[in-house]
Every structure is written in C-alpha cells, then in structure tokens.
Amino acid sequence: QVQPVESGGGSVQPGGSLRISCATSGWPFSTDDMGWFRQAPGKQRERVALIRSDLTTSYPDFVEGRFIISRDNAKKTVYLQMNGLNVEDSAVYYCNRFPVLPGDSWGQGTRVTVSS
C-alpha cells in the first residue's frame, strides 16, 4: 500500500524557518496534484499548500507569502519551505495526493513545534 514518508520537522523559535520533505513511491506522482496538510491537537486536518502537476501552486490566506511548496518529479518528492513560523503553525504535517481519495493512506507525518 502506498504511504508517503514525511521528514524534516523539528522545533524552531517564532520567526524561524523549516523545510520539510515528503517522499512517495508507487504513485505516478508526476501526474498527481500534491498537497501538504497539517493537524494540530484538537483540530481538524487542514490543507496548507497545493502544487498541481503543471507546477501551479495555491495556498490558504493564513500561510500565503510564508510557505512555499515545490516538487521534484524525478525523486517523487514534495517539499514545503516554511518561513516566518508562528506558534499557530505548530502541528503534525502530512502530504498526500489531492484530492485525497478514500483508499489513500496517510503517513506518520512530521511534527513541527514553534515555541520560544
């Protein structure tokens, strides 16, 4: 069963930056739209970035201008560069295809903690 593998999370101070990665296998990938999602304790999972197969991107307002999603089709990997992090960005971050289909698996995620 295809399962993405996220990595690169950690602890940073407010205003700091992190780059997280998501490696996939088994998917076509290059023809898939890919998204980064996050889930904070007690909250629903939410999408924070989308990169389409044509390399266009979109972001919700709360990360627009701070987060940058990119992809390497040869490595079947998607990245998320996060700048200007604040406490509200603390969460477990996941990647997946978009839209996420009922049979798609989620990985373990990578935890990002922003605190002073």
Backbone as a printed PyTorch tensor [residue, N CA C, xyz], in Angstrom:
tensor([[[  0.8500,  -1.1810,   0.0000],
         [  0.0000,   0.0000,   0.0000],
         [  0.8930,   1.2410,   0.0000]],

        [[  0.5750,   2.1780,  -0.8580],
         [  1.3850,   3.3730,  -0.9700],
         [  1.2060,   4.2230,   0.2750]],

        [[  2.3270,   4.6480,   0.8470],
         [  2.2720,   5.5050,   2.0210],
         [  3.3760,   6.5370,   1.9150]],

        [[  3.0340,   7.8150,   1.9750],
         [  4.0740,   8.8380,   1.9270],
         [  4.9000,   8.8310,   3.2050]],

        [[  6.1340,   9.3100,   3.0990],
         [  7.0390,   9.3850,   4.2390],
         [  7.5080,  10.8260,   4.4000]],

        [[  7.0370,  11.4650,   5.4570],
         [  7.3780,  12.8500,   5.7200],
         [  8.5990,  12.9330,   6.6440]],

        [[  9.3800,  13.9900,   6.4740],
         [ 10.5640,  14.1740,   7.3090],
         [ 10.9430,  15.6450,   7.3620]],

        [[ 11.8280,  15.9690,   8.2970],
         [ 12.3800,  17.3080,   8.3630],
         [ 11.7810,  18.2160,   9.4060]],

        [[ 10.8050,  17.7430,  10.1470],
         [ 10.2080,  18.5740,  11.1830],
         [ 11.1600,  18.7950,  12.3350]],

        [[ 10.7540,  19.6320,  13.2580],
         [ 11.5880,  19.9260,  14.4150],
         [ 11.0280,  21.0820,  15.2030]],

        [[ 11.8670,  21.6180,  16.0700],
         [ 11.4750,  22.7380,  16.9120],
         [ 12.1940,  24.0010,  16.4650]],

        [[ 11.4500,  25.0760,  16.3640],
         [ 12.0250,  26.3580,  15.9740],
         [ 11.3950,  27.4600,  16.8040]],

        [[ 12.0750,  28.5790,  16.8480],
         [ 11.5330,  29.7490,  17.5310],
         [ 10.6210,  30.5210,  16.5880]],

        [[  9.7130,  31.2950,  17.1430],
         [  8.8630,  32.1250,  16.2810],
         [  9.7020,  32.9870,  15.3440]],

        [[  9.2580,  33.0540,  14.1140],
         [ 10.0040,  33.7690,  13.0910],
         [ 10.9860,  32.9050,  12.3340]],

        [[ 11.2010,  31.6920,  12.7970],
         [ 12.1560,  30.8000,  12.1690],
         [ 11.6280,  30.1260,  10.9270]],

        [[ 12.4760,  29.2790,  10.3410],
         [ 12.1440,  28.5840,   9.0950],
         [ 12.4490,  27.1060,   9.2100]],

        [[ 11.7300,  26.3270,   8.4520],
         [ 11.9770,  24.8930,   8.3240],
         [ 11.6180,  24.4700,   6.9120]],

        [[ 12.2910,  23.4480,   6.4480],
         [ 11.9370,  22.8330,   5.1690],
         [ 11.6470,  21.3650,   5.4300]],

        [[ 10.4480,  20.9500,   5.1090],
         [ 10.0660,  19.5650,   5.3000],
         [  9.8920,  18.8870,   3.9470]],

        [[ 10.0510,  17.5720,   3.9660],
         [ 10.0330,  16.7920,   2.7300],
         [  9.0440,  15.6510,   2.8480]],

        [[  8.6000,  15.1840,   1.7090],
         [  7.6970,  14.0370,   1.6570],
         [  8.0800,  13.1740,   0.4630]],

        [[  8.5310,  11.9770,   0.7540],
         [  8.9000,  11.0320,  -0.3020],
         [  7.7580,  10.0690,  -0.5440]],

        [[  7.5140,   9.7740,  -1.8030],
         [  6.4350,   8.8500,  -2.1480],
         [  6.9750,   7.7490,  -3.0450]],

        [[  6.2330,   6.6790,  -3.1560],
         [  6.5740,   5.6060,  -4.0790],
         [  5.2860,   4.9130,  -4.4820]],

        [[  5.2920,   4.3900,  -5.6790],
         [  4.1220,   3.6460,  -6.1190],
         [  3.0950,   4.4790,  -6.8430]],

        [[  3.1150,   5.7910,  -6.6090],
         [  2.1990,   6.6560,  -7.3300],
         [  2.8120,   7.0720,  -8.6520]],

        [[  2.0080,   7.4140,  -9.6230],
         [  2.5800,   8.0260, -10.8240],
         [  3.3630,   9.2950, -10.4780]],

        [[  2.9000,  10.0480,  -9.5690],
         [  3.4370,  11.2670,  -8.9660],
         [  3.4410,  12.4320,  -9.9420]],

        [[  4.1180,  12.3100, -11.0680],
         [  4.2560,  13.4670, -11.9490],
         [  2.9030,  13.9660, -12.4520]],

        [[  1.9300,  13.0870, -12.5110],
         [  0.5990,  13.4880, -12.9800],
         [ -0.3600,  13.7560, -11.8220]],

        [[  0.1480,  13.6260, -10.5900],
         [ -0.6870,  13.8530,  -9.4110],
         [ -0.5420,  15.2800,  -8.9200]],

        [[ -1.6430,  15.8670,  -8.5060],
         [ -1.5860,  17.0830,  -7.7140],
         [ -1.2580,  16.6660,  -6.2840]],

        [[ -0.3600,  17.4190,  -5.6390],
         [  0.0970,  17.0460,  -4.3060],
         [ -0.1680,  18.1650,  -3.3090]],

        [[ -0.5180,  17.7760,  -2.1110],
         [ -0.8020,  18.7730,  -1.0910],
         [ -0.0570,  18.5000,   0.1980]],

        [[  0.1840,  19.5690,   0.9310],
         [  0.6470,  19.4810,   2.3170],
         [ -0.5390,  19.8340,   3.2140]],

        [[ -0.6490,  19.0730,   4.2840],
         [ -1.7340,  19.2440,   5.2320],
         [ -1.1140,  19.3020,   6.6370]],

        [[ -1.8910,  19.7940,   7.5770],
         [ -1.4070,  19.7690,   8.9540],
         [ -2.5830,  19.5410,   9.9000]],

        [[ -2.2330,  18.9860,  11.0510],
         [ -3.2410,  18.7640,  12.0730],
         [ -2.6570,  19.1120,  13.4310]],

        [[ -3.2600,  20.0770,  14.0740],
         [ -2.8640,  20.4660,  15.4190],
         [ -3.7430,  19.7300,  16.4230]],

        [[ -3.2870,  19.5650,  17.6480],
         [ -4.0780,  18.8540,  18.6570],
         [ -5.4650,  19.4570,  18.8080]],

        [[ -6.4670,  18.6000,  18.7560],
         [ -7.8380,  19.0520,  18.9350],
         [ -8.4490,  19.7340,  17.7390]],

        [[ -7.7320,  19.7790,  16.6290],
         [ -8.2400,  20.4470,  15.4340],
         [ -8.3140,  19.4740,  14.2750]],

        [[ -9.1100,  19.8260,  13.2990],
         [ -9.2030,  19.0050,  12.0980],
         [ -7.9850,  19.2170,  11.2090]],

        [[ -7.7060,  18.2090,  10.4090],
         [ -6.6210,  18.3410,   9.4410],
         [ -7.0020,  19.3890,   8.4090]],

        [[ -6.0620,  20.2330,   8.0360],
         [ -6.3240,  21.2920,   7.0670],
         [ -5.2090,  21.3310,   6.0270]],

        [[ -5.5720,  21.7200,   4.8370],
         [ -4.5860,  21.8250,   3.7610],
         [ -3.8720,  23.1700,   3.8660]],

        [[ -2.5550,  23.1310,   3.6940],
         [ -1.7660,  24.3700,   3.7830],
         [ -1.0750,  24.7180,   2.4650]],

        [[ -1.0090,  23.8010,   1.5340],
         [ -0.3690,  24.1150,   0.2550],
         [ -0.7630,  23.0590,  -0.7710]],

        [[ -0.8000,  23.4760,  -2.0080],
         [ -1.1310,  22.5800,  -3.1130],
         [ -0.2130,  22.8970,  -4.2850]],

        [[  0.3290,  21.8480,  -4.8920],
         [  1.0730,  22.0230,  -6.1350],
         [  0.4940,  21.0580,  -7.1490]],

        [[  0.0960,  21.5800,  -8.2650],
         [ -0.5300,  20.7660,  -9.2770],
         [  0.5350,  20.1440, -10.1940]],

        [[  0.0890,  19.2450, -11.0290],
         [  1.0220,  18.5790, -11.9330],
         [  1.6460,  19.5670, -12.9070]],

        [[  0.9520,  20.6790, -13.1500],
         [  1.5090,  21.6980, -14.0550],
         [  2.3730,  22.7170, -13.3050]],

        [[  2.6520,  22.4500, -12.0330],
         [  3.5270,  23.2320, -11.1580],
         [  2.9000,  24.5200, -10.6430]],

        [[  1.6240,  24.7650, -10.9540],
         [  0.9710,  25.9010, -10.3300],
         [  0.7070,  25.5710,  -8.8690]],

        [[  0.6620,  26.6000,  -8.0480],
         [  0.5220,  26.4070,  -6.6040],
         [ -0.6160,  27.2540,  -6.0510]],

        [[ -1.1060,  26.8490,  -4.9100],
         [ -2.1020,  27.6590,  -4.2130],
         [ -1.9570,  27.4400,  -2.7230]],

        [[ -2.3180,  28.4670,  -1.9670],
         [ -2.1760,  28.4660,  -0.5150],
         [ -3.3900,  29.1340,   0.1260]],

        [[ -3.7610,  28.6930,   1.3020],
         [ -4.7800,  29.4530,   2.0330],
         [ -4.1700,  30.7480,   2.5530]],

        [[ -5.0310,  31.6870,   2.8890],
         [ -4.5750,  33.0140,   3.3040],
         [ -3.6350,  32.9630,   4.5020]],

        [[ -3.8670,  31.9990,   5.4130],
         [ -3.0990,  32.0180,   6.6640],
         [ -1.6480,  31.5870,   6.4930]],

        [[ -1.2540,  31.0860,   5.3220],
         [  0.1600,  30.7790,   5.0670],
         [  0.6820,  31.4870,   3.8210]],

        [[ -0.2010,  32.1200,   3.0680],
         [  0.1990,  32.8150,   1.8440],
         [  1.3410,  33.7820,   2.1250]],

        [[  2.3980,  33.7050,   1.3250],
         [  3.5490,  34.5730,   1.4880],
         [  4.5880,  34.0530,   2.4660]],

        [[  4.2650,  33.0030,   3.2030],
         [  5.2210,  32.4320,   4.1680],
         [  5.6560,  31.0270,   3.7710]],

        [[  4.7680,  30.2490,   3.2060],
         [  5.0600,  28.8620,   2.8390],
         [  5.2380,  28.7610,   1.3240]],

        [[  6.1480,  27.8830,   0.9290],
         [  6.3850,  27.6320,  -0.4890],
         [  6.4550,  26.1290,  -0.7100]],

        [[  5.5920,  25.6290,  -1.5730],
         [  5.5800,  24.2060,  -1.9100],
         [  6.3160,  24.0060,  -3.2290]],

        [[  7.0500,  22.9170,  -3.3180],
         [  7.7490,  22.5820,  -4.5570],
         [  7.7850,  21.0680,  -4.6930]],

        [[  8.2020,  20.6130,  -5.8530],
         [  8.2340,  19.1740,  -6.0960],
         [  9.3940,  18.8190,  -6.9900]],

        [[  9.8630,  17.5860,  -6.8350],
         [ 10.8930,  17.0040,  -7.6930],
         [ 10.3120,  15.7080,  -8.2400]],

        [[  9.8560,  15.7450,  -9.4610],
         [  9.1860,  14.5700, -10.0220],
         [ 10.1410,  13.3850, -10.1780]],

        [[ 11.4070,  13.6520, -10.4610],
         [ 12.3710,  12.5640, -10.6090],
         [ 12.5500,  11.8070,  -9.2960]],

        [[ 12.4710,  12.5270,  -8.1830],
         [ 12.6190,  11.9010,  -6.8620],
         [ 11.2830,  11.5540,  -6.2320]],

        [[ 10.1990,  11.8790,  -6.9110],
         [  8.8540,  11.6500,  -6.3660],
         [  8.7490,  12.2360,  -4.9590]],

        [[  9.2220,  13.4250,  -4.8130],
         [  9.2790,  14.0860,  -3.5150],
         [  8.6700,  15.4800,  -3.6120]],

        [[  7.9480,  15.8500,  -2.5660],
         [  7.3830,  17.1850,  -2.4750],
         [  7.9430,  17.8540,  -1.2250]],

        [[  8.1720,  19.1490,  -1.3240],
         [  8.8030,  19.9040,  -0.2380],
         [  7.8900,  21.0340,   0.2150]],

        [[  8.1070,  21.4700,   1.4430],
         [  7.4160,  22.6440,   1.9390],
         [  8.4240,  23.5040,   2.7000]],

        [[  8.7200,  24.6600,   2.1460],
         [  9.5710,  25.6260,   2.8160],
         [  8.6670,  26.5370,   3.6360]],

        [[  8.9100,  26.5770,   4.9300],
         [  8.0710,  27.3630,   5.8330],
         [  8.9020,  28.4650,   6.4570]],

        [[  8.5060,  29.6870,   6.2190],
         [  9.1990,  30.8580,   6.7520],
         [  8.2640,  31.6370,   7.6610]],

        [[  8.8450,  32.4690,   8.5040],
         [  8.0200,  33.2900,   9.3800],
         [  7.0850,  32.4660,  10.2490]],

        [[  7.5850,  31.3510,  10.7610],
         [  6.7270,  30.4540,  11.5380],
         [  6.2540,  31.1150,  12.8230]],

        [[  5.0300,  30.8230,  13.1930],
         [  4.4870,  31.3060,  14.4530],
         [  3.8980,  30.1450,  15.2370]],

        [[  3.5330,  30.4150,  16.4600],
         [  3.0850,  29.3500,  17.3460],
         [  1.8950,  28.5900,  16.7550]],

        [[  1.0460,  29.3100,  16.0360],
         [ -0.1470,  28.6820,  15.4430],
         [  0.2010,  27.6940,  14.3310]],

        [[  1.4370,  27.7090,  13.8600],
         [  1.8580,  26.7560,  12.8280],
         [  2.2800,  25.4100,  13.4190]],

        [[  2.3390,  25.3140,  14.7310],
         [  2.7150,  24.0480,  15.3650],
         [  1.6660,  22.9890,  15.0670]],

        [[  2.1190,  21.8680,  14.5410],
         [  1.2000,  20.7990,  14.1350],
         [  2.0210,  19.6370,  13.6090]],

        [[  1.3420,  18.5410,  13.3300],
         [  1.9490,  17.4570,  12.5610],
         [  1.5950,  17.7010,  11.1030]],

        [[  2.6070,  17.6800,  10.2530],
         [  2.4360,  17.9770,   8.8400],
         [  2.4770,  16.6860,   8.0250]],

        [[  1.5510,  16.5850,   7.0940],
         [  1.4190,  15.4140,   6.2370],
         [  1.3680,  15.8460,   4.7770]],

        [[  1.7380,  14.9310,   3.9050],
         [  1.4920,  15.1870,   2.4900],
         [  0.6070,  14.0710,   1.9450]],

        [[ -0.0110,  14.3510,   0.8360],
         [ -0.8260,  13.3500,   0.1750],
         [ -1.2020,  13.8660,  -1.1950]],

        [[ -1.7610,  12.9830,  -1.9830],
         [ -2.2860,  13.4120,  -3.2530],
         [ -3.4990,  14.2980,  -2.9900]],

        [[ -3.8410,  15.0990,  -3.9760],
         [ -5.0200,  15.9430,  -3.8480],
         [ -5.8400,  15.8180,  -5.1190]],

        [[ -7.1130,  15.5240,  -4.9780],
         [ -7.8300,  15.2760,  -3.7390],
         [ -7.4410,  13.9310,  -3.1310]],

        [[ -7.5510,  13.8190,  -1.8360],
         [ -7.2700,  12.5730,  -1.1530],
         [ -8.4590,  11.6390,  -1.3780]],

        [[ -8.1840,  10.4800,  -1.9470],
         [ -9.2430,   9.5210,  -2.2610],
         [ -9.4640,   8.5760,  -1.0820]],

        [[-10.6360,   7.9670,  -1.0020],
         [-10.9400,   7.1010,   0.1500],
         [ -9.9030,   6.0150,   0.4020]],

        [[ -9.2640,   5.4820,  -0.6380],
         [ -8.2990,   4.4080,  -0.4400],
         [ -6.8810,   4.8670,  -0.1750]],

        [[ -6.6220,   6.1610,  -0.1820],
         [ -5.2690,   6.6770,   0.0200],
         [ -4.8790,   6.6150,   1.4850]],

        [[ -3.6260,   6.2290,   1.7210],
         [ -3.1110,   6.1490,   3.0860],
         [ -2.4220,   7.4540,   3.4760]],

        [[ -2.3980,   7.6970,   4.7880],
         [ -1.6390,   8.8160,   5.3160],
         [ -0.3500,   8.2780,   5.9360]],

        [[  0.7150,   9.0570,   5.8500],
         [  1.9560,   8.6940,   6.5030],
         [  1.9260,   9.0470,   7.9760]],

        [[  3.0920,   8.9180,   8.6130],
         [  3.2010,   9.2270,  10.0400],
         [  3.2460,  10.7270,  10.2970]],

        [[  3.5680,  11.4770,   9.2760],
         [  3.6710,  12.9190,   9.4400],
         [  5.0000,  13.3200,  10.0560]],

        [[  5.2410,  14.6150,  10.0530],
         [  6.4410,  15.1480,  10.6940],
         [  6.0070,  16.3260,  11.5750]],

        [[  6.4790,  16.3030,  12.8120],
         [  6.0000,  17.2800,  13.7910],
         [  6.8060,  18.5660,  13.7140]],

        [[  6.0850,  19.6650,  13.6880],
         [  6.6950,  20.9970,  13.7240],
         [  6.2150,  21.6960,  14.9930]],

        [[  7.1730,  22.1380,  15.7820],
         [  6.8560,  22.8390,  17.0310],
         [  7.4920,  24.2100,  16.9990]],

        [[  6.6740,  25.2190,  17.1740],
         [  7.1620,  26.5970,  17.1860],
         [  6.9340,  27.1670,  18.5920]],

        [[  8.0170,  27.4610,  19.2660],
         [  7.8880,  27.9940,  20.6270],
         [  9.1420,  28.7800,  20.9730]],

        [[  8.9740,  29.6740,  21.9230],
         [ 10.1110,  30.4680,  22.3710],
         [ 10.6960,  29.8670,  23.6440]]])
